[in-house]
Amino acid sequence: MANLKHQGETTNPNQNRGNPPQEKKFGAFFEPKFDRLANYQEEVDDGQPTPPHLISLIVNGSIFQGLENEDPTTHLTSFLNMAIACKPQGMPQDRCNRVLFPFSLRGQASYWYESSGLRRATNFEDVRRRFLTKYYPPNKVDQLRMAIHQFRQFDGESISTAWERFQELLNKCPNLLMEEGAELHLFYQGLNAESQGIVNASAGGSLVDKSLREVRELMQRIASNGCK
């Protein structure tokens, strides 16, 4: 790091004495801020500025405002798909994500980002973690986990529709806290007797001796066939 001195190196006490650090003026708090777009016209690692049209793609894409009915994980997925697709050549993906993410926020979510200090984040994982912590508090995650563990097929609901609804619950939960394959067991147990019979018949009699991969592929195949 630049501040570290080699052993035996001394610091000149007169260094920078003629140019003392400028103190921040009280009036600076009332000065207008630069436009957010201008703030991000910084050079990337290859010396090229962030193309404005990439920011426009994000601004006109998936938007998150921090409303109660919005799903933060769905927003993150949509944003990352867009960021991966439009990443400029030579720009690291992590930096692309950090540069573009604030442009996908509006309203309360945008205010939270600006006041959280995340502009100084050095990696997108930190942004992602704090975003989910903010908009997926522990009680909300617990409710979602409970819905997954207590999943039941609705009366008159097809296996295909039930599978899609169950997958949506899984995708919304940022941390399932379950071992691999447990979700397949929960889904099977949540099916009614008739649907379990269809699944067993499709498996050749029973799921017991099937691998997790085979069971997952079986469920996906049944769902893709629109099985009742």
PyMOL commands that set and color helices and strands:
alter all, ss='L'
color gray80, all
select helices_A, chain A and resi 26-30+36-39+52-59+72-85+93-104+107-116+118-120+124-135+138-149+159-172+182-190+193-202+212-224
alter helices_A, ss='H'
color red, helices_A
deselect
rebuild
show_as cartoon
